[in-house]
């Protein structure tokens, strides 16, 4: 019986940890979809940012791929991913503030600026590291312009 107690305790702990991890993931498919899009943005921006900062050796092919991916991501129709009531007040798994739905024209304009900055990065990324660095400011700025106003800080 004594050997079963640690096994039962370990099992309960596993369930608690898994349950906790699941509890932080949204059940709303729209939130899951837009979170996935944001992760793809971050992945590709990380590639470009690493090169711009000199943390990763500049590679014109990798930079071009990342920039191309960003352009494609900005062309995805995300309208179904932002239904009313999918903000952080309704779903604690998201950092999207209710202000998004109060000023959607501004959000759309910021999204358009991101798309334009991604196209500029696409043109610059494969040239050389200096061109990439020059395009990085507008691209990063377009992300933070929206995040500063419409995304809650991390806990």
MARBA-3410 file (N, C-alpha, C, O; in Angstrom, 1 decimal):
155
0.8,-1.2,0.0,0.0,0.0,0.0,0.9,1.3,0.0,0.5,2.2,-0.6 ~ 2.0,1.2,0.7,2.9,2.4,0.8,3.4,2.8,-0.6,3.6,3.9,-0.8 ~ 3.7,1.8,-1.4,4.3,2.1,-2.7,3.2,2.7,-3.6,3.5,3.4,-4.6 ~ 1.9,2.4,-3.4,0.9,3.0,-4.2,0.7,4.5,-3.9,0.3,5.2,-4.8 ~ 0.9,4.9,-2.7,0.7,6.3,-2.4,1.6,7.2,-3.2,1.0,8.2,-3.8
2.9,7.0,-3.3,3.7,7.9,-4.2,3.2,7.8,-5.7,3.2,8.9,-6.4 ~ 2.8,6.7,-6.1,2.3,6.6,-7.5,1.0,7.3,-7.7,0.8,8.0,-8.7 ~ 0.1,7.2,-6.7,-1.1,8.0,-6.8,-0.9,9.5,-6.8,-1.5,10.3,-7.5 ~ 0.0,9.9,-5.9,0.4,11.3,-5.7,1.0,11.8,-7.0,0.7,12.9,-7.5 ~ 1.9,11.0,-7.6,2.5,11.4,-8.9,1.4,11.6,-10.0,1.5,12.5,-10.8
0.5,10.6,-10.0,-0.6,10.7,-11.0,-1.4,11.9,-10.8,-1.8,12.6,-11.8 ~ -1.8,12.2,-9.6,-2.6,13.4,-9.3,-1.8,14.7,-9.7,-2.4,15.6,-10.2 ~ -0.5,14.7,-9.4,0.3,15.9,-9.7,0.3,16.0,-11.2,0.2,17.2,-11.7 ~ 0.5,14.9,-12.0,0.5,15.0,-13.4,-0.8,15.6,-14.0,-0.8,16.4,-14.9 ~ -1.9,15.1,-13.4,-3.2,15.6,-13.9,-3.3,17.1,-13.6,-3.8,17.9,-14.4
-2.9,17.5,-12.4,-2.9,19.0,-12.0,-2.1,19.8,-13.0,-2.5,20.9,-13.4 ~ -0.9,19.4,-13.3,0.0,20.1,-14.2,-0.6,20.2,-15.6,-0.6,21.3,-16.2 ~ -1.0,19.1,-16.1,-1.6,19.1,-17.4,-2.9,19.9,-17.5,-3.1,20.7,-18.4 ~ -3.7,19.8,-16.4,-4.9,20.6,-16.3,-4.6,22.1,-16.3,-5.3,22.9,-16.9 ~ -3.6,22.5,-15.6,-3.1,23.8,-15.5,-2.7,24.3,-16.9,-3.0,25.5,-17.3
-1.9,23.5,-17.6,-1.5,23.9,-18.9,-2.6,24.1,-19.9,-2.7,25.0,-20.7 ~ -3.6,23.2,-19.8,-4.7,23.3,-20.7,-5.6,24.5,-20.3,-6.2,25.1,-21.2 ~ -5.7,24.8,-19.0,-6.5,25.9,-18.6,-6.0,27.2,-19.2,-6.8,28.2,-19.4 ~ -4.7,27.4,-19.5,-4.2,28.6,-20.1,-4.4,28.7,-21.6,-4.1,29.7,-22.2 ~ -4.8,27.6,-22.2,-5.1,27.6,-23.6,-6.6,27.9,-23.9,-7.4,27.4,-23.2
-6.8,28.8,-24.8,-8.2,29.2,-25.1,-9.0,28.0,-25.7,-8.4,27.2,-26.5 ~ -10.2,27.9,-25.4,-11.1,27.0,-26.1,-11.7,27.6,-27.3,-12.4,26.9,-28.1 ~ -11.6,28.9,-27.5,-12.2,29.6,-28.6,-11.3,29.4,-29.8,-10.1,29.8,-29.8 ~ -11.8,28.8,-30.9,-10.9,28.5,-32.1,-10.4,29.8,-32.7,-9.4,29.8,-33.3 ~ -11.2,30.9,-32.6,-10.7,32.2,-33.2,-9.5,32.7,-32.5,-8.5,33.1,-33.1
-9.5,32.6,-31.1,-8.4,33.0,-30.3,-7.2,32.1,-30.6,-6.0,32.6,-30.8 ~ -7.4,30.8,-30.7,-6.3,29.9,-31.1,-5.7,30.2,-32.4,-4.5,30.2,-32.6 ~ -6.5,30.5,-33.4,-6.1,30.8,-34.7,-5.2,32.1,-34.7,-4.1,32.1,-35.3 ~ -5.7,33.1,-34.1,-5.0,34.4,-34.1,-3.7,34.3,-33.3,-2.7,34.9,-33.6 ~ -3.7,33.5,-32.2,-2.5,33.3,-31.5,-1.5,32.6,-32.3,-0.3,32.9,-32.3
-1.9,31.6,-33.1,-1.0,30.9,-34.0,-0.4,31.8,-35.1,0.8,31.8,-35.4 ~ -1.2,32.7,-35.6,-0.7,33.7,-36.6,0.3,34.6,-35.9,1.4,34.9,-36.5 ~ 0.1,35.0,-34.7,1.0,35.9,-34.0,2.3,35.1,-33.7,3.4,35.7,-33.8 ~ 2.3,33.9,-33.4,3.5,33.1,-33.2,4.3,32.9,-34.5,5.5,33.0,-34.5 ~ 3.6,32.8,-35.6,4.3,32.8,-36.9,4.9,34.1,-37.2,6.0,34.2,-37.8
4.2,35.2,-36.9,4.9,36.5,-37.1,6.1,36.6,-36.3,7.2,36.9,-36.8 ~ 6.0,36.2,-35.0,7.2,36.3,-34.1,8.3,35.4,-34.5,9.5,35.8,-34.4 ~ 8.0,34.2,-35.0,9.1,33.3,-35.5,9.9,34.0,-36.6,11.1,34.0,-36.6 ~ 9.2,34.5,-37.6,9.8,35.1,-38.8,10.5,36.5,-38.4,11.6,36.8,-38.9 ~ 9.9,37.2,-37.6,10.5,38.5,-37.1,11.8,38.2,-36.3,12.7,38.9,-36.3
11.7,37.1,-35.6,12.9,36.7,-34.8,14.1,36.4,-35.7,15.2,36.7,-35.4 ~ 13.8,35.7,-36.8,14.9,35.5,-37.8,15.5,36.8,-38.3,16.7,36.9,-38.3 ~ 14.6,37.7,-38.7,15.1,38.9,-39.3,15.8,39.8,-38.2,16.8,40.4,-38.4 ~ 15.1,39.9,-37.0,15.7,40.7,-35.9,17.0,40.2,-35.4,17.9,41.0,-35.1 ~ 17.2,38.8,-35.4,18.5,38.3,-35.0,19.6,38.7,-36.0,20.7,39.0,-35.5
19.3,38.7,-37.2,20.2,39.1,-38.2,20.5,40.6,-38.1,21.7,41.1,-38.2 ~ 19.5,41.4,-37.9,19.6,42.9,-37.8,20.5,43.2,-36.6,21.2,44.2,-36.6 ~ 20.3,42.5,-35.5,21.1,42.8,-34.3,22.5,42.1,-34.3,23.3,42.4,-33.4 ~ 22.8,41.3,-35.3,24.1,40.7,-35.4,24.2,39.4,-34.5,25.2,38.9,-34.3 ~ 23.0,39.0,-33.9,23.0,37.8,-33.1,23.1,36.5,-33.9,23.5,35.5,-33.5
22.6,36.6,-35.2,22.6,35.5,-36.1,23.3,36.1,-37.4,23.1,37.2,-37.8 ~ 24.2,35.2,-38.0,24.9,35.7,-39.2,23.8,35.9,-40.3,22.9,35.2,-40.5 ~ 24.0,37.0,-41.0,23.2,37.4,-42.1,23.2,36.3,-43.2,24.3,35.8,-43.6 ~ 22.0,35.9,-43.6,21.9,34.9,-44.7,20.8,35.4,-45.6,19.6,35.4,-45.2 ~ 21.1,35.8,-46.8,20.1,36.4,-47.7,19.0,35.5,-48.0,17.8,35.9,-48.1
19.2,34.2,-48.1,18.1,33.2,-48.4,17.2,33.1,-47.2,16.0,33.1,-47.4 ~ 17.7,33.0,-46.1,16.9,32.8,-44.9,16.1,34.1,-44.6,15.0,34.1,-44.2 ~ 16.8,35.3,-44.8,16.1,36.6,-44.6,15.0,36.7,-45.6,13.9,37.2,-45.3 ~ 15.2,36.3,-46.9,14.2,36.4,-47.9,13.0,35.5,-47.6,11.8,35.9,-47.7 ~ 13.3,34.3,-47.1,12.2,33.4,-46.7,11.4,34.0,-45.6,10.1,33.9,-45.7
12.0,34.5,-44.6,11.3,35.1,-43.5,10.4,36.2,-43.9,9.3,36.4,-43.5 ~ 11.0,37.1,-44.7,10.3,38.3,-45.2,9.1,37.8,-46.1,8.0,38.4,-46.0 ~ 9.3,36.8,-47.0,8.2,36.3,-47.8,7.1,35.7,-46.9,5.9,36.0,-47.2 ~ 7.5,35.0,-45.9,6.5,34.5,-45.0,5.6,35.6,-44.3,4.4,35.5,-44.2 ~ 6.3,36.7,-43.9,5.6,37.8,-43.3,4.6,38.4,-44.3,3.5,38.7,-43.9
5.0,38.5,-45.5,4.1,39.1,-46.5,2.8,38.2,-46.6,1.7,38.7,-46.7 ~ 3.1,36.9,-46.7,1.9,36.0,-46.8,1.0,36.1,-45.6,-0.2,36.1,-45.7 ~ 1.6,36.1,-44.4,0.9,36.2,-43.2,0.0,37.4,-43.2,-1.1,37.4,-42.7 ~ 0.5,38.6,-43.7,-0.3,39.8,-43.7,-1.4,39.7,-44.7,-2.4,40.6,-44.6 ~ -1.4,38.8,-45.6,-2.4,38.7,-46.6,-3.6,37.8,-46.2,-4.6,37.7,-46.9
-3.4,37.1,-45.1,-4.4,36.2,-44.6,-5.6,37.0,-44.1,-5.4,37.9,-43.3 ~ -6.8,36.6,-44.5,-8.0,37.3,-44.0,-8.2,36.8,-42.6,-8.6,35.7,-42.3 ~ -8.0,37.7,-41.6,-8.1,37.4,-40.2,-9.4,37.8,-39.6,-9.6,37.7,-38.4 ~ -10.3,38.3,-40.4,-11.6,38.9,-39.9,-12.3,37.9,-39.0,-12.9,38.3,-38.0 ~ -12.3,36.6,-39.3,-13.1,35.7,-38.5,-12.3,35.3,-37.2,-12.9,34.7,-36.3
-11.1,35.7,-37.1,-10.3,35.5,-35.9,-10.5,36.5,-34.8,-9.9,36.4,-33.7 ~ -11.3,37.5,-35.0,-11.4,38.6,-34.1,-12.9,38.9,-33.8,-13.3,40.0,-33.9 ~ -13.7,37.9,-33.4,-15.1,38.1,-33.1,-15.2,38.9,-31.8,-14.4,38.8,-30.9 ~ -16.3,39.7,-31.7,-16.5,40.4,-30.5,-16.7,39.4,-29.4,-17.2,38.3,-29.5 ~ -16.2,39.8,-28.2,-16.3,39.0,-27.0,-15.1,38.0,-26.9,-15.1,37.1,-26.1
-14.1,38.2,-27.7,-12.9,37.3,-27.6,-11.7,38.1,-27.1,-10.6,37.8,-27.5 ~ -12.0,39.0,-26.2,-10.9,39.8,-25.6,-10.5,39.2,-24.3,-11.0,38.2,-23.8 ~ -9.5,39.9,-23.7,-9.0,39.3,-22.4,-10.0,39.5,-21.2,-9.8,38.8,-20.2 ~ -11.0,40.3,-21.4,-12.0,40.3,-20.3,-12.9,39.1,-20.4,-13.5,38.7,-19.3 ~ -13.1,38.5,-21.5,-13.9,37.3,-21.7,-13.1,36.1,-21.7,-13.6,35.0,-21.4
-11.9,36.1,-22.1,-11.0,34.9,-22.3,-9.6,35.2,-21.7,-8.8,35.9,-22.4 ~ -9.3,34.8,-20.5,-8.0,35.1,-19.9,-6.8,34.6,-20.6,-5.7,34.9,-20.3 ~ -7.0,33.7,-21.6,-5.8,33.2,-22.4,-5.3,34.2,-23.4,-4.3,33.9,-24.0 ~ -6.1,35.2,-23.7,-5.6,36.2,-24.7,-5.3,37.5,-24.0,-5.7,37.9,-23.0 ~ -4.4,38.2,-24.7,-4.0,39.5,-24.2,-4.6,40.6,-25.0,-4.3,41.8,-24.9
-5.6,40.3,-25.9,-6.3,41.3,-26.8,-7.2,42.1,-25.9,-8.1,41.6,-25.2 ~ -7.0,43.4,-25.9,-7.8,44.3,-25.1,-9.1,44.6,-25.7,-9.2,44.6,-27.0 ~ -10.2,44.9,-25.0,-11.5,45.2,-25.5,-11.4,46.4,-26.5,-12.3,46.6,-27.3 ~ -10.4,47.3,-26.3,-10.3,48.5,-27.1,-10.2,48.1,-28.6,-10.5,49.0,-29.5 ~ -9.7,46.9,-28.9,-9.7,46.5,-30.4,-11.0,46.7,-31.0,-11.1,47.2,-32.1
-12.1,46.2,-30.4,-13.4,46.2,-31.0,-14.1,47.6,-30.9,-15.1,47.9,-31.5 ~ -13.5,48.5,-30.1,-14.0,49.8,-29.9,-13.4,50.7,-31.0,-14.0,51.8,-31.3 ~ -12.3,50.3,-31.6,-11.7,51.2,-32.6,-11.1,50.3,-33.7,-9.9,50.4,-34.1 ~ -11.9,49.5,-34.3,-11.5,48.5,-35.3,-10.9,49.2,-36.6,-9.9,48.7,-37.2 ~ -11.4,50.4,-37.0,-10.7,51.1,-38.1,-9.2,51.4,-37.8,-8.4,51.3,-38.8
-8.9,51.8,-36.6,-7.5,52.0,-36.3,-6.7,50.7,-36.3,-5.5,50.7,-36.8 ~ -7.3,49.7,-35.8,-6.6,48.4,-35.8,-6.3,48.0,-37.3,-5.3,47.5,-37.6 ~ -7.3,48.1,-38.1,-7.2,47.8,-39.6,-6.1,48.6,-40.2,-5.3,48.1,-41.0 ~ -6.0,49.9,-39.9,-5.0,50.8,-40.4,-3.6,50.3,-40.0,-2.6,50.4,-40.7 ~ -3.5,49.9,-38.7,-2.2,49.4,-38.2,-1.9,48.1,-38.9,-0.7,47.9,-39.2
-2.8,47.3,-39.2,-2.6,46.0,-39.9,-2.1,46.3,-41.3,-1.2,45.6,-41.8 ~ -2.7,47.3,-41.9,-2.2,47.7,-43.3,-0.8,48.3,-43.3,0.0,48.0,-44.2 ~ -0.5,49.0,-42.2,0.9,49.5,-42.1,1.9,48.3,-41.9,3.0,48.4,-42.5 ~ 1.5,47.3,-41.2,2.3,46.1,-41.1,2.5,45.4,-42.4,3.6,45.0,-42.7 ~ 1.4,45.3,-43.2,1.5,44.7,-44.5,2.5,45.5,-45.4,3.3,44.9,-46.1
2.4,46.8,-45.4,3.3,47.6,-46.2,4.8,47.5,-45.7,5.7,47.4,-46.5 ~ 5.0,47.4,-44.4,6.3,47.3,-43.9,6.9,45.9,-44.2,8.1,45.7,-44.5 ~ 6.0,44.9,-44.3,6.4,43.5,-44.7,6.9,43.5,-46.1,7.9,42.8,-46.5 ~ 6.1,44.2,-47.0,6.5,44.3,-48.4,7.8,45.0,-48.6,8.7,44.6,-49.4 ~ 8.0,46.1,-47.8,9.3,46.8,-47.8,10.5,45.9,-47.4,11.6,45.9,-47.9
10.2,45.1,-46.3,11.2,44.1,-45.8,11.5,43.1,-46.9,12.6,42.7,-47.1 ~ 10.5,42.6,-47.6,10.6,41.6,-48.6,11.6,42.1,-49.7,12.4,41.4,-50.2 ~ 11.5,43.4,-50.0,12.3,44.0,-51.0,13.8,44.1,-50.5,14.7,44.1,-51.3 ~ 13.9,44.4,-49.2,15.2,44.7,-48.7,16.0,43.4,-48.1,17.2,43.4,-48.2 ~ 15.3,42.4,-47.7,15.9,41.3,-46.9,17.0,40.6,-47.6,18.0,40.3,-47.0
16.8,40.4,-48.9,17.8,39.6,-49.6,19.0,40.4,-50.2,20.0,39.9,-50.7 ~ 18.9,41.8,-50.0,20.0,42.6,-50.6,21.3,42.5,-49.8,22.3,42.0,-50.3 ~ 21.2,42.9,-48.5,22.3,42.8,-47.6,21.9,43.2,-46.2,20.7,43.6,-46.0 ~ 22.7,43.0,-45.2,22.3,43.2,-43.8,22.0,44.7,-43.6,21.1,45.0,-42.7 ~ 22.6,45.6,-44.3,22.3,47.0,-44.0,20.9,47.4,-44.5,20.2,48.1,-43.9
20.5,46.8,-45.7,19.1,47.0,-46.2,18.1,46.4,-45.2,17.1,47.0,-45.0 ~ 18.4,45.2,-44.7,17.6,44.5,-43.8,17.4,45.4,-42.5,16.3,45.6,-42.0 ~ 18.5,45.9,-42.0,18.4,46.8,-40.8,17.6,48.0,-41.0,16.8,48.4,-40.2 ~ 17.7,48.6,-42.2,16.9,49.8,-42.5,15.4,49.5,-42.6,14.6,50.3,-42.1 ~ 15.1,48.3,-43.0,13.6,48.0,-43.1,13.1,47.5,-41.8,11.9,47.5,-41.6
14.0,47.1,-40.9,13.5,46.5,-39.6,12.8,47.5,-38.8,11.9,47.1,-38.0 ~ 13.2,48.8,-38.8,12.6,49.8,-37.9,11.1,49.9,-38.2,10.3,49.9,-37.3 ~ 10.8,50.1,-39.5,9.3,50.2,-39.8,8.6,48.9,-39.5,7.4,49.0,-39.1 ~ 9.2,47.8,-39.8,8.5,46.5,-39.5,8.2,46.3,-38.0,7.1,46.1,-37.6 ~ 9.2,46.5,-37.2,9.1,46.4,-35.8,8.1,47.4,-35.2,7.3,47.2,-34.3
8.3,48.6,-35.8,7.4,49.7,-35.3,5.9,49.5,-35.6,5.1,49.9,-34.9 ~ 5.7,48.8,-36.7,4.3,48.5,-37.1,3.7,47.5,-36.1,2.5,47.6,-35.8 ~ 4.5,46.6,-35.7,4.0,45.6,-34.7,3.7,46.3,-33.3,2.7,46.1,-32.8 ~ 4.7,47.0,-32.9,4.6,47.7,-31.6,3.5,48.7,-31.6,2.9,49.0,-30.5 ~ 3.2,49.4,-32.7,2.2,50.4,-32.7,0.8,49.8,-32.4,0.0,50.5,-31.7
0.6,48.6,-32.7,-0.7,47.9,-32.4,-0.6,47.3,-31.0,-1.6,47.5,-30.2 ~ 0.5,46.7,-30.7,0.6,46.0,-29.4,0.6,47.0,-28.2,0.0,46.7,-27.2 ~ 1.2,48.2,-28.4,1.2,49.1,-27.3,-0.2,49.6,-26.9,-0.5,49.8,-25.7 ~ -1.1,49.7,-27.9,-2.4,50.2,-27.6,-3.5,49.1,-27.4,-4.4,49.2,-26.6 ~ -3.3,47.9,-28.0,-4.3,46.9,-28.0,-4.0,45.6,-27.4,-4.8,44.6,-27.5
-2.8,45.5,-26.8,-2.4,44.2,-26.2,-2.1,44.5,-24.7,-1.3,45.4,-24.4 ~ -2.7,43.6,-23.8,-2.3,43.7,-22.4,-0.9,43.3,-22.2,-0.4,42.4,-22.9 ~ -0.2,43.9,-21.2,1.1,43.4,-20.8,1.0,42.0,-20.3,0.0,41.5,-19.8 ~ 2.2,41.3,-20.3,2.3,39.9,-19.7,2.1,40.0,-18.2,2.5,41.0,-17.6 ~ 1.5,39.0,-17.7,1.4,39.0,-16.2,2.7,38.9,-15.5,2.8,38.8,-14.3
END
